[in-house]
Amino acid sequence: MANNYDLGMLRVFVSVYKTRSVTLAAENLFVAQPTVSYALGKLRKRFGDELFVRRHQQLVPTRLADELYPRLREILERLDAVMNAAEVFDPAATTRTFRLVLSDVGVTGLLPKIMTALSVRAPLASVDVVPLALSHAGEALRLGDADAVVCTPVLNGHDLDRTPLFTQPYIGVRRPDHPRIGSTPSLEEFETERHVSVAVETGHTAVDLRIRELGIHRDVAVTLPSFTGIAGVLTSTTYLGFAPRVYAERSARLGEVGLYELPFEVPESVVSLYTIRRDLPSPEIDWLRELVVEVLGDGSTPDPT
């Protein structure tokens, strides 16, 4: 088959896949909508597939499009890296938008540290924070929807670079004036109360896993999508909850919650930084990685794997 395609067609495909829109893809590529439609038509003919099907005012990729996207995006990134190799990345001058995946605890506790350093070293750069969805975190890196992920669970994949940053212990949280639970409840007292939990997608699974391992009874009254709002629920009820110690202690200083030691041992979790492994270096991502490790890493956390 003749090579009846060009780089512009590949960029159209990648842009349409990301935006799910011909209009937005045209705007991002600074071309007219008919140009995008024409390129899509040629790609559909070449691959013998619709590639994108319109549903509810949005273009939904076909299975073939899902398979093609990471490969074509990587090809374009490699080509751009080769063409820009002569350029020296200057953090002070970059206007790049970095995409970080963080949990709600990461947004409140880690993001301010990152932004403080970024505002000094890369004052013109921006950050787009994406909420952590554990089941999609690794795929977000592979698809180019994220530059870096900071989370507790281990993301598997030979194509992911992992750098442990620090360990994270958990502690119990309750209303400050809880009528029955003090700072060191017994396991029996713990099992008697009703509880607040958080969704698995937050990545904070260490406590849940330990409870199941030990066969501890826990009557969960409500499962929250994140730790945001847990203080409000605890204040208005006598439920018990848990949270990362740093987050919990900050809430306790504000008078939002009281603390108690969990009546069973929970191994400390390791918070790690993930980026995609590249055959060709990316000065921007390498710089971001070094910045996050410097700002958040404690320098003493070994890689448990």
Contacts in CASP RR format, 6 or more apart in sequence:
PFRMAT RR
TARGET T0000
AUTHOR 0000-0000-0000
METHOD contacts of the structure
MODEL  1
MANNYDLGMLRVFVSVYKTRSVTLAAENLFVAQPTVSYALGKLRKRFGDE
LFVRRHQQLVPTRLADELYPRLREILERLDAVMNAAEVFDPAATTRTFRL
VLSDVGVTGLLPKIMTALSVRAPLASVDVVPLALSHAGEALRLGDADAVV
CTPVLNGHDLDRTPLFTQPYIGVRRPDHPRIGSTPSLEEFETERHVSVAV
ETGHTAVDLRIRELGIHRDVAVTLPSFTGIAGVLTSTTYLGFAPRVYAER
SARLGEVGLYELPFEVPESVVSLYTIRRDLPSPEIDWLRELVVEVLGDGS
TPDPT
1 46 0 8 1.000
4 42 0 8 1.000
4 46 0 8 1.000
5 42 0 8 1.000
5 43 0 8 1.000
5 46 0 8 1.000
7 76 0 8 1.000
7 79 0 8 1.000
8 39 0 8 1.000
9 39 0 8 1.000
9 42 0 8 1.000
9 43 0 8 1.000
10 72 0 8 1.000
10 75 0 8 1.000
10 76 0 8 1.000
11 29 0 8 1.000
11 76 0 8 1.000
12 25 0 8 1.000
12 29 0 8 1.000
12 35 0 8 1.000
12 36 0 8 1.000
12 39 0 8 1.000
12 40 0 8 1.000
12 43 0 8 1.000
13 39 0 8 1.000
13 40 0 8 1.000
13 43 0 8 1.000
13 51 0 8 1.000
13 65 0 8 1.000
13 68 0 8 1.000
13 69 0 8 1.000
13 72 0 8 1.000
14 69 0 8 1.000
14 72 0 8 1.000
14 73 0 8 1.000
14 76 0 8 1.000
15 24 0 8 1.000
15 25 0 8 1.000
15 28 0 8 1.000
15 29 0 8 1.000
15 36 0 8 1.000
16 22 0 8 1.000
16 25 0 8 1.000
16 36 0 8 1.000
16 40 0 8 1.000
16 52 0 8 1.000
16 59 0 8 1.000
17 52 0 8 1.000
17 61 0 8 1.000
17 65 0 8 1.000
17 69 0 8 1.000
18 25 0 8 1.000
18 145 0 8 1.000
19 25 0 8 1.000
19 28 0 8 1.000
20 52 0 8 1.000
20 58 0 8 1.000
20 59 0 8 1.000
20 60 0 8 1.000
20 61 0 8 1.000
21 58 0 8 1.000
21 59 0 8 1.000
22 33 0 8 1.000
22 36 0 8 1.000
22 37 0 8 1.000
22 40 0 8 1.000
22 59 0 8 1.000
23 33 0 8 1.000
25 36 0 8 1.000
26 32 0 8 1.000
26 33 0 8 1.000
26 35 0 8 1.000
26 36 0 8 1.000
29 36 0 8 1.000
40 51 0 8 1.000
40 52 0 8 1.000
43 51 0 8 1.000
44 50 0 8 1.000
44 51 0 8 1.000
47 64 0 8 1.000
47 68 0 8 1.000
49 62 0 8 1.000
49 64 0 8 1.000
49 65 0 8 1.000
50 62 0 8 1.000
51 61 0 8 1.000
51 62 0 8 1.000
51 64 0 8 1.000
51 65 0 8 1.000
51 68 0 8 1.000
52 59 0 8 1.000
52 60 0 8 1.000
52 61 0 8 1.000
52 62 0 8 1.000
52 65 0 8 1.000
53 59 0 8 1.000
53 60 0 8 1.000
53 62 0 8 1.000
54 60 0 8 1.000
61 69 0 8 1.000
69 143 0 8 1.000
70 142 0 8 1.000
70 143 0 8 1.000
73 143 0 8 1.000
73 144 0 8 1.000
77 278 0 8 1.000
77 280 0 8 1.000
77 282 0 8 1.000
78 279 0 8 1.000
78 280 0 8 1.000
81 280 0 8 1.000
81 281 0 8 1.000
81 282 0 8 1.000
82 280 0 8 1.000
88 283 0 8 1.000
89 283 0 8 1.000
89 284 0 8 1.000
89 287 0 8 1.000
91 121 0 8 1.000
91 122 0 8 1.000
91 125 0 8 1.000
91 287 0 8 1.000
92 121 0 8 1.000
92 122 0 8 1.000
92 123 0 8 1.000
92 124 0 8 1.000
93 124 0 8 1.000
94 122 0 8 1.000
94 124 0 8 1.000
94 125 0 8 1.000
94 284 0 8 1.000
95 124 0 8 1.000
95 125 0 8 1.000
95 126 0 8 1.000
96 125 0 8 1.000
96 126 0 8 1.000
96 284 0 8 1.000
97 125 0 8 1.000
97 126 0 8 1.000
97 127 0 8 1.000
97 128 0 8 1.000
98 118 0 8 1.000
98 125 0 8 1.000
98 126 0 8 1.000
98 127 0 8 1.000
98 128 0 8 1.000
98 147 0 8 1.000
98 148 0 8 1.000
98 284 0 8 1.000
98 288 0 8 1.000
99 127 0 8 1.000
99 128 0 8 1.000
99 130 0 8 1.000
99 144 0 8 1.000
99 145 0 8 1.000
99 146 0 8 1.000
99 147 0 8 1.000
99 148 0 8 1.000
100 111 0 8 1.000
100 114 0 8 1.000
100 127 0 8 1.000
100 128 0 8 1.000
100 129 0 8 1.000
100 130 0 8 1.000
100 146 0 8 1.000
100 147 0 8 1.000
100 148 0 8 1.000
100 149 0 8 1.000
100 150 0 8 1.000
101 129 0 8 1.000
101 130 0 8 1.000
101 131 0 8 1.000
101 132 0 8 1.000
101 137 0 8 1.000
101 140 0 8 1.000
101 146 0 8 1.000
101 148 0 8 1.000
101 149 0 8 1.000
101 150 0 8 1.000
101 151 0 8 1.000
102 110 0 8 1.000
102 111 0 8 1.000
102 129 0 8 1.000
102 130 0 8 1.000
102 131 0 8 1.000
102 132 0 8 1.000
102 150 0 8 1.000
102 151 0 8 1.000
103 131 0 8 1.000
103 132 0 8 1.000
103 150 0 8 1.000
103 151 0 8 1.000
103 152 0 8 1.000
103 202 0 8 1.000
103 203 0 8 1.000
103 204 0 8 1.000
103 226 0 8 1.000
104 131 0 8 1.000
104 132 0 8 1.000
104 202 0 8 1.000
104 226 0 8 1.000
104 227 0 8 1.000
104 228 0 8 1.000
105 202 0 8 1.000
105 204 0 8 1.000
105 226 0 8 1.000
105 227 0 8 1.000
105 243 0 8 1.000
105 244 0 8 1.000
105 247 0 8 1.000
106 150 0 8 1.000
107 129 0 8 1.000
108 228 0 8 1.000
108 247 0 8 1.000
108 250 0 8 1.000
109 246 0 8 1.000
109 247 0 8 1.000
109 250 0 8 1.000
110 150 0 8 1.000
110 296 0 8 1.000
111 127 0 8 1.000
111 129 0 8 1.000
113 295 0 8 1.000
113 296 0 8 1.000
114 127 0 8 1.000
114 291 0 8 1.000
114 292 0 8 1.000
114 295 0 8 1.000
114 296 0 8 1.000
115 127 0 8 1.000
116 295 0 8 1.000
117 291 0 8 1.000
117 294 0 8 1.000
117 295 0 8 1.000
118 125 0 8 1.000
118 127 0 8 1.000
118 291 0 8 1.000
121 291 0 8 1.000
130 140 0 8 1.000
130 145 0 8 1.000
130 146 0 8 1.000
131 226 0 8 1.000
132 149 0 8 1.000
132 151 0 8 1.000
132 201 0 8 1.000
132 202 0 8 1.000
132 203 0 8 1.000
133 201 0 8 1.000
134 151 0 8 1.000
134 153 0 8 1.000
134 200 0 8 1.000
134 201 0 8 1.000
134 202 0 8 1.000
134 203 0 8 1.000
135 201 0 8 1.000
137 146 0 8 1.000
137 149 0 8 1.000
137 151 0 8 1.000
137 155 0 8 1.000
137 274 0 8 1.000
138 149 0 8 1.000
138 155 0 8 1.000
138 157 0 8 1.000
138 160 0 8 1.000
138 274 0 8 1.000
139 145 0 8 1.000
140 146 0 8 1.000
140 149 0 8 1.000
141 147 0 8 1.000
141 148 0 8 1.000
141 149 0 8 1.000
141 160 0 8 1.000
141 274 0 8 1.000
141 275 0 8 1.000
141 276 0 8 1.000
142 159 0 8 1.000
142 276 0 8 1.000
144 276 0 8 1.000
147 275 0 8 1.000
147 284 0 8 1.000
147 285 0 8 1.000
147 288 0 8 1.000
148 273 0 8 1.000
148 274 0 8 1.000
148 275 0 8 1.000
148 285 0 8 1.000
148 288 0 8 1.000
148 289 0 8 1.000
148 292 0 8 1.000
149 155 0 8 1.000
149 273 0 8 1.000
149 274 0 8 1.000
149 275 0 8 1.000
150 165 0 8 1.000
150 271 0 8 1.000
150 272 0 8 1.000
150 273 0 8 1.000
150 274 0 8 1.000
150 292 0 8 1.000
150 296 0 8 1.000
151 203 0 8 1.000
151 271 0 8 1.000
151 272 0 8 1.000
151 274 0 8 1.000
152 168 0 8 1.000
152 203 0 8 1.000
152 204 0 8 1.000
152 205 0 8 1.000
152 206 0 8 1.000
152 269 0 8 1.000
152 270 0 8 1.000
152 271 0 8 1.000
152 272 0 8 1.000
153 203 0 8 1.000
153 205 0 8 1.000
154 162 0 8 1.000
154 272 0 8 1.000
154 305 0 8 1.000
155 162 0 8 1.000
155 274 0 8 1.000
158 277 0 8 1.000
159 276 0 8 1.000
159 277 0 8 1.000
160 274 0 8 1.000
160 275 0 8 1.000
160 276 0 8 1.000
160 277 0 8 1.000
161 274 0 8 1.000
161 275 0 8 1.000
161 276 0 8 1.000
161 277 0 8 1.000
161 289 0 8 1.000
162 272 0 8 1.000
162 273 0 8 1.000
162 274 0 8 1.000
162 303 0 8 1.000
162 305 0 8 1.000
163 272 0 8 1.000
163 273 0 8 1.000
163 274 0 8 1.000
163 289 0 8 1.000
163 293 0 8 1.000
163 303 0 8 1.000
164 270 0 8 1.000
164 271 0 8 1.000
164 272 0 8 1.000
164 301 0 8 1.000
164 302 0 8 1.000
164 303 0 8 1.000
164 304 0 8 1.000
165 270 0 8 1.000
165 271 0 8 1.000
165 272 0 8 1.000
165 273 0 8 1.000
165 292 0 8 1.000
165 293 0 8 1.000
165 296 0 8 1.000
165 297 0 8 1.000
165 298 0 8 1.000
165 301 0 8 1.000
166 270 0 8 1.000
166 271 0 8 1.000
166 296 0 8 1.000
166 297 0 8 1.000
166 298 0 8 1.000
166 301 0 8 1.000
167 268 0 8 1.000
167 269 0 8 1.000
167 270 0 8 1.000
167 271 0 8 1.000
167 298 0 8 1.000
167 301 0 8 1.000
168 244 0 8 1.000
168 245 0 8 1.000
168 246 0 8 1.000
168 268 0 8 1.000
168 269 0 8 1.000
168 270 0 8 1.000
168 271 0 8 1.000
169 244 0 8 1.000
169 245 0 8 1.000
169 266 0 8 1.000
169 268 0 8 1.000
169 269 0 8 1.000
170 204 0 8 1.000
170 206 0 8 1.000
170 207 0 8 1.000
170 242 0 8 1.000
170 243 0 8 1.000
170 244 0 8 1.000
170 245 0 8 1.000
170 262 0 8 1.000
170 266 0 8 1.000
170 269 0 8 1.000
171 242 0 8 1.000
171 243 0 8 1.000
171 244 0 8 1.000
171 245 0 8 1.000
171 248 0 8 1.000
171 249 0 8 1.000
171 259 0 8 1.000
171 260 0 8 1.000
171 261 0 8 1.000
171 262 0 8 1.000
172 240 0 8 1.000
172 241 0 8 1.000
172 242 0 8 1.000
172 243 0 8 1.000
172 248 0 8 1.000
172 259 0 8 1.000
172 260 0 8 1.000
172 261 0 8 1.000
172 262 0 8 1.000
173 230 0 8 1.000
173 231 0 8 1.000
173 234 0 8 1.000
173 240 0 8 1.000
173 241 0 8 1.000
173 242 0 8 1.000
173 243 0 8 1.000
173 248 0 8 1.000
173 251 0 8 1.000
173 252 0 8 1.000
173 257 0 8 1.000
173 258 0 8 1.000
173 259 0 8 1.000
173 260 0 8 1.000
174 181 0 8 1.000
174 182 0 8 1.000
174 234 0 8 1.000
174 238 0 8 1.000
174 239 0 8 1.000
174 240 0 8 1.000
174 241 0 8 1.000
174 257 0 8 1.000
174 258 0 8 1.000
174 259 0 8 1.000
174 260 0 8 1.000
175 234 0 8 1.000
175 235 0 8 1.000
175 237 0 8 1.000
175 238 0 8 1.000
175 257 0 8 1.000
175 258 0 8 1.000
176 235 0 8 1.000
176 255 0 8 1.000
176 256 0 8 1.000
176 257 0 8 1.000
176 258 0 8 1.000
178 238 0 8 1.000
178 258 0 8 1.000
179 238 0 8 1.000
180 189 0 8 1.000
180 193 0 8 1.000
180 238 0 8 1.000
181 189 0 8 1.000
181 190 0 8 1.000
181 193 0 8 1.000
181 238 0 8 1.000
181 240 0 8 1.000
181 260 0 8 1.000
182 260 0 8 1.000
183 259 0 8 1.000
183 260 0 8 1.000
183 261 0 8 1.000
184 260 0 8 1.000
184 261 0 8 1.000
184 263 0 8 1.000
185 260 0 8 1.000
185 261 0 8 1.000
185 263 0 8 1.000
186 263 0 8 1.000
187 216 0 8 1.000
187 263 0 8 1.000
187 264 0 8 1.000
189 263 0 8 1.000
190 216 0 8 1.000
190 218 0 8 1.000
190 240 0 8 1.000
190 262 0 8 1.000
190 263 0 8 1.000
191 216 0 8 1.000
191 217 0 8 1.000
191 218 0 8 1.000
191 219 0 8 1.000
193 219 0 8 1.000
193 238 0 8 1.000
193 239 0 8 1.000
193 240 0 8 1.000
194 219 0 8 1.000
194 220 0 8 1.000
194 221 0 8 1.000
194 237 0 8 1.000
194 238 0 8 1.000
194 239 0 8 1.000
194 240 0 8 1.000
195 218 0 8 1.000
195 219 0 8 1.000
195 220 0 8 1.000
195 221 0 8 1.000
195 239 0 8 1.000
195 240 0 8 1.000
195 241 0 8 1.000
196 220 0 8 1.000
196 221 0 8 1.000
196 222 0 8 1.000
196 223 0 8 1.000
196 224 0 8 1.000
196 230 0 8 1.000
196 233 0 8 1.000
196 234 0 8 1.000
196 239 0 8 1.000
196 240 0 8 1.000
196 241 0 8 1.000
197 208 0 8 1.000
197 218 0 8 1.000
197 220 0 8 1.000
197 222 0 8 1.000
197 223 0 8 1.000
197 224 0 8 1.000
197 241 0 8 1.000
198 204 0 8 1.000
198 223 0 8 1.000
198 224 0 8 1.000
198 225 0 8 1.000
198 226 0 8 1.000
198 227 0 8 1.000
198 230 0 8 1.000
199 223 0 8 1.000
199 224 0 8 1.000
199 225 0 8 1.000
199 226 0 8 1.000
200 208 0 8 1.000
201 225 0 8 1.000
202 225 0 8 1.000
202 226 0 8 1.000
202 227 0 8 1.000
204 227 0 8 1.000
204 244 0 8 1.000
204 269 0 8 1.000
206 266 0 8 1.000
206 267 0 8 1.000
206 269 0 8 1.000
207 242 0 8 1.000
207 262 0 8 1.000
207 266 0 8 1.000
210 264 0 8 1.000
210 265 0 8 1.000
210 266 0 8 1.000
210 267 0 8 1.000
211 218 0 8 1.000
211 264 0 8 1.000
214 264 0 8 1.000
216 264 0 8 1.000
221 237 0 8 1.000
221 239 0 8 1.000
222 233 0 8 1.000
222 239 0 8 1.000
224 230 0 8 1.000
224 233 0 8 1.000
227 243 0 8 1.000
227 244 0 8 1.000
227 247 0 8 1.000
230 241 0 8 1.000
230 243 0 8 1.000
230 257 0 8 1.000
231 251 0 8 1.000
231 256 0 8 1.000
231 257 0 8 1.000
232 256 0 8 1.000
233 239 0 8 1.000
234 240 0 8 1.000
234 241 0 8 1.000
234 257 0 8 1.000
235 256 0 8 1.000
235 257 0 8 1.000
240 260 0 8 1.000
242 248 0 8 1.000
242 262 0 8 1.000
243 251 0 8 1.000
243 257 0 8 1.000
248 257 0 8 1.000
248 259 0 8 1.000
249 259 0 8 1.000
251 257 0 8 1.000
252 258 0 8 1.000
252 259 0 8 1.000
270 301 0 8 1.000
270 304 0 8 1.000
271 296 0 8 1.000
273 289 0 8 1.000
273 292 0 8 1.000
273 293 0 8 1.000
273 296 0 8 1.000
275 285 0 8 1.000
275 288 0 8 1.000
275 289 0 8 1.000
276 285 0 8 1.000
278 285 0 8 1.000
END
